[in-house]
Amino acid sequence: MGRYITSTASYATTNVVTAVSYQAKTNDRVLCTSGGITITLPISSDAVSGDTVQIIDVGGNASSSNITVARNGAEIQNVAENLTIDINNSATVLVYTGATYGWVITGT
């Protein structure tokens, strides 16, 4: 069973506020206060199906100074490319689905 953000508090969510590049961990809610940074997903060999990472542009800077989500060995949306967040105040939720599809966006 994966580790994921939940409203039932079954798993602890860690809020991380950052204005610099950051190595995300499973169940992190990364609050980005500036753009032009890279959030690196957990390494694919450590990820378990159902693991979740949420990235939120709380500073509202993503359209003029993009946030890059580095895939760290796994695919994102079944593509071997990093993700670019370029919409101000977006909240992107990524769930690890396994080696075949990698991280998938499940909500914004």
C-alpha positions as CSV (number, residue, x, y, z in Angstrom):
1,M,0.0,0.0,0.0
2,G,1.3,3.4,-0.9
3,R,1.9,6.3,1.4
4,Y,-0.3,9.3,0.5
5,I,-1.8,12.6,1.6
6,T,-5.2,11.9,3.3
7,S,-7.8,13.8,5.2
8,T,-8.2,11.0,7.6
9,A,-4.7,11.5,9.0
10,S,-3.7,7.9,8.4
11,Y,-0.3,9.2,7.2
12,A,1.4,12.3,8.3
13,T,1.8,15.0,5.7
14,T,4.9,17.1,5.9
15,N,4.5,20.8,4.9
16,V,7.8,22.1,3.5
17,V,8.0,25.8,2.7
18,T,10.9,26.6,0.2
19,A,12.2,29.4,-2.0
20,V,15.1,27.1,-3.2
21,S,15.4,23.8,-5.0
22,Y,14.3,20.9,-2.9
23,Q,14.5,17.1,-2.8
24,A,10.9,15.9,-2.1
25,K,10.1,13.0,0.1
26,T,7.1,10.8,0.1
27,N,4.0,12.6,1.5
28,D,5.6,16.1,1.2
29,R,3.4,19.1,0.5
30,V,5.9,21.5,-1.0
31,L,4.9,25.1,-0.7
32,C,7.0,27.1,-3.2
33,T,7.3,30.7,-2.3
34,S,9.3,31.6,-5.4
35,G,9.7,30.4,-8.9
36,G,12.8,29.4,-10.9
37,I,13.4,26.3,-8.6
38,T,13.5,22.6,-9.1
39,I,11.5,20.1,-7.0
40,T,13.0,16.6,-7.4
41,L,10.7,13.7,-6.8
42,P,11.7,10.8,-4.6
43,I,14.0,8.4,-6.4
44,S,12.1,5.8,-8.3
45,S,13.7,2.8,-6.6
46,D,12.4,4.1,-3.2
47,A,8.9,5.0,-4.5
48,V,6.0,2.7,-3.7
49,S,2.8,2.6,-5.7
50,G,0.4,5.1,-4.2
51,D,3.1,7.4,-2.8
52,T,2.1,11.1,-3.2
53,V,3.9,14.5,-3.5
54,Q,2.0,17.7,-3.7
55,I,3.6,20.9,-5.1
56,I,1.9,24.2,-4.6
57,D,2.9,27.6,-6.1
58,V,1.9,29.7,-3.0
59,G,4.0,32.6,-4.2
60,G,2.1,32.9,-7.4
61,N,5.3,33.1,-9.5
62,A,5.2,30.0,-11.7
63,S,4.0,31.7,-14.9
64,S,6.9,34.1,-15.1
65,S,9.5,31.9,-13.3
66,N,8.6,28.2,-13.8
67,I,8.9,25.5,-11.2
68,T,10.6,22.4,-12.6
69,V,9.6,18.9,-11.3
70,A,12.6,16.6,-11.8
71,R,11.5,13.0,-12.4
72,N,14.5,11.4,-10.7
73,G,14.5,8.2,-12.8
74,A,10.8,7.6,-13.1
75,E,8.5,8.8,-15.8
76,I,5.9,11.5,-15.3
77,Q,2.6,11.0,-17.1
78,N,4.3,8.0,-18.9
79,V,6.9,10.3,-20.5
80,A,10.6,10.3,-19.7
81,E,10.7,14.1,-19.2
82,N,10.6,16.6,-16.3
83,L,7.4,18.5,-15.6
84,T,7.2,22.3,-15.9
85,I,4.7,24.1,-13.7
86,D,3.9,27.4,-15.4
87,I,0.5,28.4,-13.9
88,N,0.4,30.8,-11.0
89,N,-0.9,29.5,-7.7
90,S,-1.3,25.9,-9.1
91,A,-1.4,22.9,-6.8
92,T,-0.2,19.8,-8.5
93,V,-0.7,16.4,-6.9
94,L,1.5,13.5,-8.2
95,V,0.9,9.9,-7.3
96,Y,3.5,7.1,-8.1
97,T,1.8,4.3,-10.0
98,G,4.7,2.0,-10.5
99,A,7.5,1.5,-13.0
100,T,5.3,1.3,-16.1
101,Y,3.7,4.8,-15.9
102,G,5.7,6.4,-13.1
103,W,4.2,9.6,-11.5
104,V,0.8,10.7,-12.6
105,I,-0.9,14.0,-12.0
106,T,-4.1,13.3,-10.1
107,G,-5.2,16.8,-9.3
108,T,-4.4,20.5,-9.5
